[in-house]
Amino acid sequence: EKLWVSEPSNAYDFGQIINAVNTNKDKAACAELLTITDPKKLPVLLSNKLEGDIFLIFIQSLEYYVVGKDPGLVYQHLFYLSKAQRFKVVLALLSKNEKEKVQQLFDLLSENQNNQYSLEDLESLKKVYEL
């Protein structure tokens, strides 16, 4: 059954949608959520709820569904995701395999680079992600 996704107005709504997306491992619905959510709002919407599994479904959803269509949006989401509470904690707990998934997304951003970010921007963001 397809998850119905609408733009969350607050952290509680966002949390409810994320939990549903994560429970079902629904990357398409997660991609839809990230497409309609303003990246600048991500740190506020995530509040202190960022966890490894949520981080990874974001990364995979952006890789599978968004980076080919809108690499600029993916860059923005990665940029603001790094400003979220618990980002450093989640990053520190990623396995080698999980870090490789993040690296893959950055590789795709390099290949699909557009005028919304420079390769220098991308390199400095990679450092934030400890890649």
C-alpha positions as CSV (number, residue, x, y, z in Angstrom):
1,E,0.0,0.0,0.0
2,K,1.5,3.4,-1.0
3,L,2.2,5.8,1.7
4,W,0.5,9.2,1.3
5,V,3.0,11.9,1.7
6,S,2.3,15.6,2.2
7,E,4.5,18.5,3.2
8,P,5.0,18.4,7.0
9,S,4.1,21.6,8.9
10,N,6.1,20.7,12.0
11,A,8.6,18.4,13.6
12,Y,5.9,16.1,15.0
13,D,4.2,15.6,11.5
14,F,7.6,15.1,9.9
15,G,8.5,12.5,12.6
16,Q,5.3,10.6,12.0
17,I,5.9,10.4,8.2
18,I,9.5,9.5,8.7
19,N,8.6,6.7,11.1
20,A,6.0,5.3,8.6
21,V,8.5,5.6,5.7
22,N,11.2,3.9,7.8
23,T,9.0,1.1,9.1
24,N,8.1,0.2,5.5
25,K,11.6,1.0,4.1
26,D,9.7,3.0,1.5
27,K,12.4,4.8,-0.4
28,A,10.0,6.2,-3.0
29,A,7.8,7.8,-0.3
30,C,10.9,9.1,1.4
31,A,12.2,10.6,-1.8
32,E,8.7,12.2,-2.3
33,L,8.9,13.6,1.2
34,L,12.4,15.1,0.6
35,T,11.3,16.5,-2.7
36,I,8.4,18.5,-1.2
37,T,10.3,19.5,2.0
38,D,12.4,22.7,1.9
39,P,16.0,21.6,2.7
40,K,16.5,24.6,4.9
41,K,13.7,23.3,7.2
42,L,15.3,19.9,7.6
43,P,17.3,20.6,10.8
44,V,14.2,22.0,12.5
45,L,11.9,19.2,11.2
46,L,14.3,16.5,12.3
47,S,14.6,18.2,15.7
48,N,16.7,15.8,17.8
49,K,15.3,12.7,16.1
50,L,18.1,11.9,13.6
51,E,19.1,8.2,13.8
52,G,21.3,6.0,11.7
53,D,18.4,4.2,10.0
54,I,16.7,7.5,9.1
55,F,20.0,9.0,7.8
56,L,20.5,5.9,5.6
57,I,17.0,5.9,4.1
58,F,17.5,9.6,3.3
59,I,20.8,8.8,1.6
60,Q,19.4,5.8,-0.4
61,S,16.2,7.7,-1.4
62,L,18.2,10.6,-2.6
63,E,20.4,8.3,-4.6
64,Y,17.7,6.1,-6.1
65,Y,15.1,8.7,-6.9
66,V,16.3,12.3,-6.7
67,V,19.9,12.7,-7.8
68,G,19.2,11.9,-11.5
69,K,16.4,14.5,-11.7
70,D,17.6,17.2,-9.4
71,P,21.2,17.0,-8.1
72,G,20.9,20.6,-6.8
73,L,18.2,19.5,-4.4
74,V,20.2,16.5,-3.2
75,Y,23.2,18.8,-2.5
76,Q,20.9,21.2,-0.5
77,H,19.5,18.3,1.5
78,L,23.0,16.9,2.3
79,F,24.1,20.4,3.3
80,Y,21.2,21.0,5.7
81,L,21.2,17.4,7.0
82,S,24.8,18.1,8.2
83,K,23.4,21.0,10.3
84,A,20.9,18.7,12.1
85,Q,21.2,17.8,15.8
86,R,22.9,14.4,16.2
87,F,24.5,14.5,12.8
88,K,28.0,14.0,14.2
89,V,26.8,11.1,16.4
90,V,25.1,9.4,13.5
91,L,28.1,9.9,11.3
92,A,30.4,8.4,13.9
93,L,28.3,5.3,14.2
94,L,28.1,4.5,10.5
95,S,29.7,1.2,9.4
96,K,32.2,1.1,6.5
97,N,29.5,-0.3,4.2
98,E,27.1,2.6,5.2
99,K,29.9,5.2,4.6
100,E,30.4,3.7,1.1
101,K,26.7,4.4,0.4
102,V,27.2,8.0,1.3
103,Q,30.3,8.2,-0.8
104,Q,28.3,6.7,-3.8
105,L,25.8,9.6,-3.5
106,F,28.6,12.1,-3.5
107,D,30.1,10.4,-6.6
108,L,26.8,10.8,-8.4
109,L,26.7,14.5,-7.4
110,S,30.1,15.0,-8.9
111,E,29.0,13.2,-12.2
112,N,25.7,15.2,-12.3
113,Q,27.2,18.5,-11.2
114,N,25.1,21.5,-12.1
115,N,25.2,25.3,-11.6
116,Q,23.6,25.0,-8.1
117,Y,26.8,23.9,-6.5
118,S,30.5,23.9,-7.5
119,L,32.9,20.9,-7.2
120,E,34.6,23.0,-4.5
121,D,31.3,23.2,-2.6
122,L,31.0,19.4,-3.0
123,E,34.5,18.8,-1.7
124,S,34.0,20.9,1.4
125,L,30.7,19.1,2.1
126,K,32.5,15.7,1.7
127,K,34.8,16.8,4.5
128,V,31.8,17.5,6.7
129,Y,30.7,14.0,6.0
130,E,34.2,12.8,6.8
131,L,34.7,11.2,3.3
